[in-house]
């Protein structure tokens, strides 16, 4: 298990580091596009210089985010080669589309946006700014299609001849890209980026007000950033509701872990913190029915009957059917040339049990339980910080609109501290999403202990610490560059400062 643990730690560290940059890229893209739109509409150079300042910070963040994303994709092949082989037919398609279409789109228009202020017309430049953000958003969609499939593997069938999960038709491809888990995850992730970008813009602008600098710039940026952040916050709440319903439907163990729910039932209560519960609220959030049935951890282990009357087998029964599928697969592959009739019979057995094949690799039923404490508290931190963000944005917008924000020093400091908090909130969201679905790399089909490469734990440990040092250096350089740009400030005229 050392190799499994270290491979997971390394991938988690890379993914968490990458997610420091993605949400700010998505959020600042919208902030600076709105500001440049105001410049083109109002024909006021103040908005041009305001947009250029935030664009400078966007560019630094964008560059480092690309580097970390490339490393993340390489790790699929280096550390998770069995996974890459198993899902290559499906997983490669959205990542290839992301690279060929979305990445080149955002890279092309990024060059025009950043270097073309005096070389192209105002409207063409504005279009380039919007298309850079749209390209980054499309890029996120294709990546989250791949991630959503891992959470809810639809549109593919297992091919025993290649031992791969494959898309058999164009219809299957559309099923993959319209996967409800991927769609809700996409909107949830992108709008959380808007929240991050809004909080970042407001926090930095409040620093200028604390220093008594660039007051018009700061107040104007607070209004734009605050509106973007509030829009993102509202959308995050709506899409979070959809994510909860999908977790209840496709990943009930994740939902049970996030709630610390040992024994479920109808009219299940939602736990705010241990000892404080809201009656029937969990059932409503999970099923949109106050009396809906929500299984707990023990119910999932024992087997239960869902809200549609379907009998869900116990984990022990799924393990038995999974081992039957694995035995049938081995028999089919050994007999497919020497005894076609026996091979066909084995294949029939495999197809009857293939949906539980991943369970055949588990050692005991309790292996399907993720780290409950980690998921439980990560979910509450995410929700609690999100509510604080909404309150902070509402207050800063209100006082900025009333032109009283500069005198509220406590609120200015609170807005600045919201910047690290919003990053913690985003990381907690991914902890719930990814730790909550353990032990699976692909839900129900492939556990992590089968997905890894044939490497030594020592090799992975070594590269982990190398990556950790490199990432820490990159982060320190990026923070230093961004702080330097913030201290220098926007290039606005003194009368407009």
BELLINSUL-V565714 format. One record per residue. N is the residue number from 1. RES is the residue in three letters. SS is DSSP state (~ for helix, > for strand, _ for the rest). OMEGA is omega in whole degrees, 0 to 359 (999 if undefined). NEAR is the number of other ideal C-beta (glycine too) atoms within 10 Angstrom. Layout:
n={N	N}
res={RES	RES}
ss={SS	SS}
omega={OMEGA	OMEGA}
near={NEAR	NEAR}
This chain:
n={1	2	3	4	5	6	7	8	9	10	11	12	13	14	15	16	17	18	19	20	21	22	23	24	25	26	27	28	29	30	31	32	33	34	35	36	37	38	39	40	41	42	43	44	45	46	47	48	49	50	51	52	53	54	55	56	57	58	59	60	61	62	63	64	65	66	67	68	69	70	71	72	73	74	75	76	77	78	79	80	81	82	83	84	85	86	87	88	89	90	91	92	93	94	95	96	97	98	99	100	101	102	103	104	105	106	107	108	109	110	111	112	113	114	115	116	117	118	119	120	121	122	123	124	125	126	127	128	129	130	131	132	133	134	135	136	137	138	139	140	141	142	143	144	145	146	147	148	149	150	151	152	153	154	155	156	157	158	159	160	161	162	163	164	165	166	167	168	169	170	171	172	173	174	175	176	177	178	179	180	181	182	183	184	185	186	187	188	189	190	191	192	193	194	195	196	197	198	199	200	201	202	203	204	205	206	207	208	209	210	211	212	213	214	215	216	217	218	219	220	221	222	223	224	225	226	227	228	229	230	231	232	233	234	235	236	237	238	239	240	241	242	243	244	245	246	247	248	249	250	251	252	253	254	255	256	257	258	259	260	261	262	263	264	265	266	267	268	269	270	271	272	273	274	275	276	277	278	279	280	281	282	283	284	285	286	287	288	289	290	291	292	293	294	295	296	297	298	299	300	301	302	303	304	305	306	307	308	309	310	311	312	313	314	315	316	317	318	319	320	321	322	323	324	325	326	327	328	329	330	331	332	333	334	335	336	337	338	339	340	341	342	343	344	345	346	347	348	349	350	351	352	353	354	355	356	357	358	359	360	361	362	363	364	365	366	367	368	369	370	371	372	373	374	375	376	377	378	379	380	381	382	383	384	385	386	387	388	389	390	391	392	393	394	395	396	397	398	399	400	401	402	403	404	405	406	407	408	409	410	411	412	413	414	415	416	417	418	419	420	421	422	423	424	425	426	427	428	429	430	431	432	433	434	435	436	437	438	439	440	441	442	443	444	445	446	447	448	449	450	451	452	453	454	455	456	457	458	459	460	461	462	463	464	465	466	467	468	469	470	471	472	473	474	475	476	477	478	479	480	481	482	483	484	485	486	487	488	489	490	491	492	493	494	495	496	497}
res={UNK	UNK	UNK	UNK	UNK	UNK	UNK	UNK	UNK	UNK	UNK	UNK	UNK	UNK	UNK	UNK	UNK	UNK	UNK	UNK	UNK	UNK	UNK	UNK	UNK	UNK	UNK	UNK	UNK	UNK	UNK	UNK	UNK	UNK	UNK	UNK	UNK	UNK	UNK	UNK	UNK	UNK	UNK	UNK	UNK	UNK	UNK	UNK	UNK	UNK	UNK	UNK	UNK	UNK	UNK	UNK	UNK	UNK	UNK	UNK	UNK	UNK	UNK	UNK	UNK	UNK	UNK	UNK	UNK	UNK	UNK	UNK	UNK	UNK	UNK	UNK	UNK	UNK	UNK	UNK	UNK	UNK	UNK	UNK	UNK	UNK	UNK	UNK	UNK	UNK	UNK	UNK	UNK	UNK	UNK	UNK	UNK	UNK	UNK	UNK	UNK	UNK	UNK	UNK	UNK	UNK	UNK	UNK	UNK	UNK	UNK	UNK	UNK	UNK	UNK	UNK	UNK	UNK	UNK	UNK	UNK	UNK	UNK	UNK	UNK	UNK	UNK	UNK	UNK	UNK	UNK	UNK	UNK	UNK	UNK	UNK	UNK	UNK	UNK	UNK	UNK	UNK	UNK	UNK	UNK	UNK	UNK	UNK	UNK	UNK	UNK	UNK	UNK	UNK	UNK	UNK	UNK	UNK	UNK	UNK	UNK	UNK	UNK	UNK	UNK	UNK	UNK	UNK	UNK	UNK	UNK	UNK	UNK	UNK	UNK	UNK	UNK	UNK	UNK	UNK	UNK	UNK	UNK	UNK	UNK	UNK	UNK	UNK	UNK	UNK	UNK	UNK	UNK	UNK	UNK	UNK	UNK	UNK	UNK	UNK	UNK	UNK	UNK	UNK	UNK	UNK	UNK	UNK	UNK	UNK	UNK	UNK	UNK	UNK	UNK	UNK	UNK	UNK	UNK	UNK	UNK	UNK	UNK	UNK	UNK	UNK	UNK	UNK	UNK	UNK	UNK	UNK	UNK	UNK	UNK	UNK	UNK	UNK	UNK	UNK	UNK	UNK	UNK	UNK	UNK	UNK	UNK	UNK	UNK	UNK	UNK	UNK	UNK	UNK	UNK	UNK	UNK	UNK	UNK	UNK	UNK	UNK	UNK	UNK	UNK	UNK	UNK	UNK	UNK	UNK	UNK	UNK	UNK	UNK	UNK	UNK	UNK	UNK	UNK	UNK	UNK	UNK	UNK	UNK	UNK	UNK	UNK	UNK	UNK	UNK	UNK	UNK	UNK	UNK	UNK	UNK	UNK	UNK	UNK	UNK	UNK	UNK	UNK	UNK	UNK	UNK	UNK	UNK	UNK	UNK	UNK	UNK	UNK	UNK	UNK	UNK	UNK	UNK	UNK	UNK	UNK	UNK	UNK	UNK	UNK	UNK	UNK	UNK	UNK	UNK	UNK	UNK	UNK	UNK	UNK	UNK	UNK	UNK	UNK	UNK	UNK	UNK	UNK	UNK	UNK	UNK	UNK	UNK	UNK	UNK	UNK	UNK	UNK	UNK	UNK	UNK	UNK	UNK	UNK	UNK	UNK	UNK	UNK	UNK	UNK	UNK	UNK	UNK	UNK	UNK	UNK	UNK	UNK	UNK	UNK	UNK	UNK	UNK	UNK	UNK	UNK	UNK	UNK	UNK	UNK	UNK	UNK	UNK	UNK	UNK	UNK	UNK	UNK	UNK	UNK	UNK	UNK	UNK	UNK	UNK	UNK	UNK	UNK	UNK	UNK	UNK	UNK	UNK	UNK	UNK	UNK	UNK	UNK	UNK	UNK	UNK	UNK	UNK	UNK	UNK	UNK	UNK	UNK	UNK	UNK	UNK	UNK	UNK	UNK	UNK	UNK	UNK	UNK	UNK	UNK	UNK	UNK	UNK	UNK	UNK	UNK	UNK	UNK	UNK	UNK	UNK	UNK	UNK	UNK	UNK	UNK	UNK	UNK	UNK	UNK	UNK	UNK	UNK	UNK	UNK	UNK	UNK	UNK	UNK	UNK	UNK	UNK	UNK	UNK	UNK	UNK	UNK	UNK	UNK	UNK	UNK	UNK	UNK	UNK	UNK	UNK	UNK	UNK	UNK	UNK	UNK	UNK	UNK	UNK	UNK	UNK	UNK	UNK	UNK	UNK	UNK	UNK}
ss={_	~	~	~	~	~	~	~	~	~	~	~	~	~	~	~	~	~	~	~	~	~	~	~	~	~	~	~	~	~	~	~	~	~	~	~	~	~	~	~	~	~	_	_	~	~	~	~	~	~	~	~	~	~	~	~	~	~	~	~	~	~	~	~	~	~	~	~	~	~	~	~	~	~	~	~	~	~	~	_	~	~	~	~	~	~	~	~	~	~	~	~	~	~	~	~	~	~	~	~	~	~	~	~	~	~	~	~	~	~	~	~	~	~	~	_	_	_	_	_	_	~	~	~	~	~	~	~	~	~	~	~	~	~	~	~	~	~	~	~	~	~	~	~	~	~	~	~	~	~	~	_	_	_	_	_	>	>	>	_	_	_	_	>	>	>	_	_	_	~	~	~	~	~	~	~	~	_	_	~	~	~	~	~	~	~	~	~	~	~	~	~	~	~	~	~	~	~	~	~	~	~	~	~	~	~	~	~	~	~	_	_	_	_	~	~	~	~	~	~	~	~	~	~	~	~	~	~	~	~	~	~	~	~	~	~	~	~	~	~	~	~	~	~	~	~	~	~	~	~	_	~	~	~	~	~	~	~	~	_	_	_	_	_	>	>	_	_	_	>	>	>	>	_	_	>	>	>	_	_	~	~	~	~	~	~	~	_	_	_	_	_	>	>	_	_	~	~	~	~	~	~	_	>	>	_	_	_	_	_	>	>	_	_	~	~	~	~	~	~	~	~	~	~	~	~	~	~	~	~	~	~	~	~	~	_	_	_	_	~	~	~	~	~	~	~	~	~	~	~	~	~	~	~	~	~	~	~	~	~	~	_	_	_	~	~	~	~	_	_	_	~	~	~	~	~	~	~	~	~	~	~	~	~	~	~	~	~	~	~	~	~	~	~	~	~	~	~	~	~	~	_	_	_	~	~	~	_	~	~	~	~	~	~	~	~	~	~	~	~	~	~	~	~	~	~	~	~	~	~	~	~	~	~	~	_	_	_	_	>	>	>	_	_	_	>	>	~	~	~	~	_	_	_	_	_	~	~	~	~	~	~	~	~	~	~	~	~	~	~	~	~	~	~	~	~	~	~	~	~	~	~	~	~	~	~	~	~	_	_	_	_	_	~	~	~	_}
omega={180	182	178	183	182	176	178	180	181	181	179	179	180	180	180	179	179	183	171	188	184	183	179	175	181	183	179	177	179	180	184	177	177	181	179	175	176	178	182	182	185	182	180	182	177	182	176	181	175	178	181	179	180	177	178	178	177	184	179	180	180	183	181	178	178	182	181	179	178	178	181	181	178	182	175	181	184	186	186	186	177	175	182	178	185	186	187	182	181	189	183	185	180	179	177	178	178	182	185	185	190	184	179	177	182	179	180	183	174	180	178	182	188	186	190	183	183	186	179	181	180	184	178	179	178	178	179	179	179	182	174	178	178	178	178	180	177	177	179	181	184	176	181	169	178	180	180	177	177	179	182	187	180	171	180	175	180	179	183	179	180	186	180	173	192	172	187	185	176	177	179	179	179	176	179	186	176	177	183	178	179	182	180	179	179	182	179	183	182	181	172	173	176	177	180	179	179	179	180	181	180	182	179	180	178	176	178	179	176	180	181	184	170	189	180	178	183	182	179	179	178	181	180	181	180	179	177	180	179	175	179	182	178	180	178	179	180	181	175	176	178	179	178	178	180	176	179	184	189	183	185	179	176	179	179	178	180	179	186	187	180	179	182	180	177	182	183	181	175	180	176	168	180	180	179	185	176	184	174	186	179	177	180	180	184	187	186	177	183	179	180	181	176	180	173	182	181	178	180	178	184	189	185	176	186	185	178	179	179	178	179	183	174	178	178	178	177	178	179	179	178	179	174	179	180	178	179	177	179	180	179	183	180	186	189	178	184	183	185	182	178	178	179	178	178	180	178	177	179	183	178	187	190	182	179	185	181	180	180	180	183	181	182	183	183	178	182	181	177	176	190	182	180	183	181	184	176	179	182	174	180	182	182	179	178	178	176	178	180	179	181	180	179	182	181	178	182	184	175	179	178	181	179	186	185	182	182	186	178	180	177	178	179	180	178	180	176	181	177	181	182	175	176	179	180	179	178	178	179	174	178	184	189	176	181	180	177	17	190	161	173	188	175	186	187	177	185	184	177	188	189	175	177	180	173	178	179	179	180	177	181	181	177	182	175	179	180	179	180	180	178	178	179	182	179	179	181	180	180	180	182	177	177	179	179	179	179	176	179	181	178	180	182	182	179	186	999}
near={8	11	19	17	14	22	23	21	14	21	20	14	14	22	16	17	21	20	23	19	22	24	29	28	26	25	30	28	28	27	29	27	24	19	25	25	15	18	20	17	10	11	10	13	12	20	22	21	17	28	28	18	23	26	23	19	21	26	16	18	23	22	15	21	22	15	14	22	20	11	15	16	14	11	18	20	13	16	24	21	15	16	21	17	14	23	25	16	16	24	22	13	17	22	15	11	17	22	14	11	14	20	18	13	17	24	14	14	22	23	12	18	28	17	10	15	15	6	9	15	10	13	9	12	22	19	17	20	27	19	19	27	24	18	21	26	19	19	24	21	21	23	22	24	25	19	20	26	25	21	24	21	24	16	21	22	13	19	12	19	10	12	12	16	22	17	17	12	10	8	10	15	16	12	15	22	17	13	24	16	26	26	18	22	25	22	19	22	25	23	24	28	27	27	28	28	28	31	32	25	30	31	25	23	28	31	17	22	23	14	12	9	14	21	16	14	23	29	19	20	24	29	18	23	33	25	16	26	33	18	16	28	23	14	17	26	15	13	20	20	15	16	22	21	17	23	26	24	17	20	22	22	24	26	29	31	27	26	23	17	25	11	12	22	15	14	16	28	17	18	19	13	10	9	6	9	14	12	11	17	16	26	24	18	21	27	20	12	13	14	13	19	20	27	26	22	22	14	21	21	17	17	15	20	12	16	17	7	6	8	8	16	15	15	23	14	15	23	22	16	18	23	17	18	24	19	15	23	21	13	18	21	16	13	17	16	8	8	13	10	8	14	19	12	15	22	20	11	16	22	15	13	21	22	16	22	22	26	27	20	19	20	9	9	17	10	16	21	17	23	13	18	10	16	27	21	16	23	23	18	18	23	17	15	19	22	13	16	24	18	13	24	26	14	16	28	20	14	18	25	13	8	10	11	26	17	10	18	12	7	19	24	14	18	28	17	12	25	18	11	19	27	19	13	26	24	16	22	25	19	20	26	22	21	18	25	23	20	19	22	24	24	18	19	24	23	21	20	17	18	27	19	18	7	15	11	14	11	14	23	16	12	17	18	10	11	17	15	10	14	20	11	10	16	15	10	12	18	11	10	17	18	11	10	16	15	10	10	15	22	12	20	10	6	7	16	15}
